[in-house]
Amino acid sequence: MISKIKKLLGLEKLHPDVQFFLDSENLNIAQPASFIVMIVEFGLFLNTIIYVIRSGRPPSANNLFYRTLYGLMVIASAQLFIYSTYHKRRGIHFKRFALDSSIIIFFLSVIAFGICISIKDYIHGEQILVFITIELFVACLFMVKPYLAIILITIPFTIFYFMMASANGISNATRINYPVIMFFFILVNIAHYQQFLRIANHNVVNHALAEQLRNASRYDFLTKLKNRTALNMDFEDSDNPYLNSHFIVMLTDIDDFKIYNDTKGHNFGDELLKRLASIMQNNFGKTHCYRYGGDEYLIVLPEIREDLFLEKIRIAKECTKNEFHFSGGYTHGYVSSAKDLHHLINIADKNLYDAKGSGKNQVIGKF
């Protein structure tokens, strides 16, 4: 029961991706919403000045009252607009506390504005639509967690209720309608928030499934190394930071792998494949290792000296000498595209063939 109430009020801890989705949505809403408010309030602010200039009289207390309110709203909306625009344009990861603080400042300013305008209208026998509209704005526009929305709705409603009662008194109809409207706004927020959570959770699940499918297509099931699909994707991606640099490219495989399979079984052969994959990862880094096919592995190392590369080969051979042997062929060249890489792979493949023909258990290549 308690967990359901916490979930209903938005008090439960959200999945980080869902929370990020919620914050991102608020950031997306903040930019246009604050811009519209800023432009409208700035226009009204200018109107109070133009009115004084045209009348040729000093600004009245009423004029200064509205001018101050409009000016404060311009400042409150401008700070949110600048914050949201900065992050959207720069693509910088926002800090949740800073985003929430900026939105809360905007909310409090808008609510105070609505109370001041509407209580003045109420005193003069007019409607309180500005306050009601602003509270609906708070309840529905941004993705505000219900517990916070309840605070931002009930406290202003209570303050406004007592201000109306102190000013002109409250009719019996208002005593009934006023709490109903307040309760309705809270329900609207809860429904809006829960609907958004369902969408956010659905998107997170879909994203996770898409990522799993993407990984399944990019990684070899047995060795967990990247496969040929990943190789093509990595080097057809113009954003790959390793492109336009020199690489050592090596093809390697297990010597007499077929004999192991035929004499000791495929399970044993699979263990050998995983063992060599683990050794290659440990020595060359998982990012640079690929299962090229069968028992063949491809190593693509950017910007490394030949002596360091050969030292890594020596260490790898030390790790396998009591279990099995492997041969390899390597080359070196400049890679700016997938075409360049495949040209180097062909040379490495030829060197691997020469290593096999020269007695196996060796690595052949040159810069």
N, C-alpha and C positions, 0 to 999 in steps of 0.2 A: 504493500500500500504506500509506504513512504517513498519507495523508489519510483512509483508511478507519479506521485505528486512532484517529486524532484524533476522527473522528466518533463512533466506538464509545465512546470514553472521555468524550465531551462536551467536548473541548478546542477544537473549531472555533467560530468566531464565529457566533452565531445572528443571524438576521434580527431587527431591533429589535422587530417585532410578535410574533414567536415568543418572544423573551426576555421581553417584557412579559406574554404569555400564561402563561409558566412562572412568573414572579414573582407574578402575580395568583392563580394556582392555589395557590401556597404560602401566600399571604395568606389565601385562603379556607379552607385546611386548618388554618392556624395557630390561628384563633379557636376552633373547637370542640375541637381536639385539646388545646390548652393549657388550655382551661377544664375539660375532663374530668380531666386530670392534676392541675390545681390543686385541684379539689374533692376528688378521691380522696386526694391527699397531705395536704390540710388535715384531712380526716377522720381519717387515720391519725395525724397530728401531735396532734390533740386527744385521740385515744385513749390516747396515751402519757401525757398529762397526767392524764386521768381515771383511768387505771390507778393512778398514784401516789397520787392523792387517795383513791381507794377503799381502797388497801392501807394507807394511813396511815404509810407508810415513805418515807424519802428516795429519790429516783430512783437506781436502780442505774446502773452504767456501761453496761450493755446498753440500758437505757431511754434514757439520754442519747445513746447512739450512734444509735439509730433516730430519736429526736426531732430530732437535728441533721440527719440525712439527709432526713427528711420536710420539715423547715423549709426547707432549701436548695432542695428540689424545688418547694415552694410559691412561693418567691421567683423561681426560674428560669422556671416556667410562668406566673407572674403578669406578669412583664415582657413576655413574648411575647403574652399575652392582652390586656394593656393596649395594647400597640403595635398589634396587629391590629384590635382593636375601635375604637381611635381613628381609624384610617384608613378602616375600613369605614363607621363612622357619619358621619364628616365628609366622606367622599368625596374626600379629599385624595390627590393623586398621591404614592405612596410613593417613597422613595429606595432604590434597590436595595441599596446598601451597608448601610444601616441595617436593612433587612429581613433580609438575609443574616446580619448580625451578631447580630441578635436570635434568629434560628433556630439559629445555631451555638452561642450561649450555652445555649440550651435543649437542644440535642443533647448538648453536652459534659456538662451537668449530669445529663441522663438516663443517659448512658453511665457516668459516674462512680458514679451511684446504683446502676446494675445491677451493676457490678463489686463495689462494697462489700457489697451485700446478698447476692449470689450466692457470693462467696468465703467469707463468714461461714457461709452455708448449707452450702457444700462442706466446710468444716472440721468441721461437725457431722454430716456424712454425708448431707446432704440434696441435692436436685436443684439444678441451676443454671438453672432455667427463667426466672428473672427476667432474667438477663443475656441469654439467648438470645432472649427475647421482645422485649427492648428493642432488640437489634441488628436483629431483623426489622422492628421499628417504624421504625428509622432507614433501613433499606434500601428499604422499600416505601411508607411513608405519604407523606412529602414528596417533591417532585420534585427530588431531589438528583442533580447531575451525577455520572456514574459515577466519574470520577477522584477526586472528593471523597468519594463513598460508599466507595470502596476504602480511602481513608485512615481514614474513620470506622469501618470494619469491621475491617480487618487490624490496625491498631495496638491497639485495645481487645482484640481476640481474642488477640494476642500477649502483651500485658500480663497478661491473665487466665490464659492458658496457663501462664506462668511462675509466677504467684502460686499456681495450683493445684498445680504441681509442687513448689513450695517448701513448701506447707502439708501436703498429705497424699500427694503423689506422684500419678502418672497411670497409669491402667491401659492395657494394649495397645489395648483397644477404643476408649478415648478418644483415643489418639494417632492412630487412623485416622479416627474419626468427627468429631473436632473440626475438622480442616482441610476435610473434606468439607462440613460445615455452613457453615463460613466461605465456601468457594468457592461454595456454593449461594446464599448471601445476595447475593454479588456478582453472580452471574448473574441473580438475581431483580431486582436494582436495574437492571442494564443492560437487561433485557427491558422492565421497567416504564417506564424512561426513554425507550427507543426507541419504545414504543407511544404514549407521551404526545407525543413529537415529531411522529409521524405525524398525530395528532389536531390538534396545534397548527398544523402546516403546512397541513393540510386546511382548518382554520378560517380561517387567514390568506388562503389562496387564495380561499375562498368570499367572505370579506369584501371582498377586492380586486375580485372579479367583481361583487359586489353594488354596490360603490361606482362601478364603471364603468357599470353599467346605470343607476344612479341619476343619474350625471352625464349619460349619454346622453339620459335622459328630461327633464333640466332645462336642457340647453344646446343651442343652435342649432348644427347641424353646420357650417354655412358660416362664420358670423361669430364663433362661440365665445361669443356673449353668452347670458345666461339667456333662456329663452323664457317663454311664457304659463304653462306648467305650473309653472315655478319661481316666477313672480309670484304665482300662487295659493297655492303652498306657503309662500312667504315671509310673505304677509299673512294666512294662515289659521293661522299658528303663533303661539300666545299668548306664546311665549318670545321672539319677535322684539323685540330691544331698541329698535327704531325706532318701534314702535307707540306710540299715545297721544302723538303729537307733531305739529307742523305740517310739511307737505311742500309743495314745489313739484313739480308733475306736468306734464311736457311730452311731447307727441306730435310727432314730426318725421318727414319723409320727403324723398326726393330729388325735386327738381323735374324733371318731364318724364322720369321714369325709363323709361317705356314706349318713348319715342323712342330712348333710348340702346340699349335691348334690340333694338329693331326695326332700327336702322341700323348698330349696331356689334357686335351679337351678344350672346348671353346670357353668354358668358365675360367680356366686358367689363362687363356689368351686374353680374355676381358680384363682380368686382374693385371696382366702385364701392360695393357693399354692404359689403364687407370694409373698404374705406377709411373710409367714414363710421362704421362700428362702432368702428374703431381710434381715430378722432378723438374720438368720444363717450366712449370708455373713458378716454382720456388726460385729458380735461377734467373728466369727472364721476365717474370711478371705476367699475371693472367691477362692483362690488357694486350700483350703482344704475342700471345700464343693462340694457335688455331688448330683444330683437327681438320686436316686437309682432305682426308679420305682413307678408309681402311686403317692401316697402322702408320700412315704418314702424318707428320706434324709440321706445321709451318710456323717459323719464328720470324717476326717482322720487328726489328729493333731500330728505332730512330736515333741518330746522332750518338753513336757509341764507337769508341776506338777499337781497332782490331785486337789489340793485346788484351783488353778487358773482355771482349767477346770470347776469345780463345780460353781465357781463364775460367769463364763460366762453363764452357764446354768441358774443360778438364774436371771441374767440380761435378758436373752432371755424370761424366763417365765414372768417376770414383763412386758415385751413389749406385750405379747399376752393375759394376764389374762382377759382383758375386751372384747376380741374378740373371742378367742377359746383357747383350751388347746392342749398340745402335750405330748406324752410319748416318752421315749427313753431307750435304753439299751446300755451300753458301757463296754469296756474291755481295757486291756493294754497289750502290748507285743512287742517283738523285730521283726522287719520286714526287711528281706534281699531280698525278692522276692515277686512276685504276689501271690504265693502259701501261704506264711506266712500271707499276708494281708487277703486273703479270709478265712483262718482259724480263724482269729480274727473277721471277719465280721460274721461268723456263730455263734460265741460265743455272739457277740453283739445282733444278731437277737434273740437268745434264751432269753437274758436278756430283750429285748424289749417285747417279748411274755409274760414273767413273769410280767413286768410292767403293761401290759394291763390286765392281769388276777388278778392283785392286786388292782384294782380300777382306773387305768388310771391316767393321769395328774401327772406322776412322772417319774423320771429317775433312773434306777437301774443299778448297775455295781460295779465292784471292781478292784483293781490292783492285 
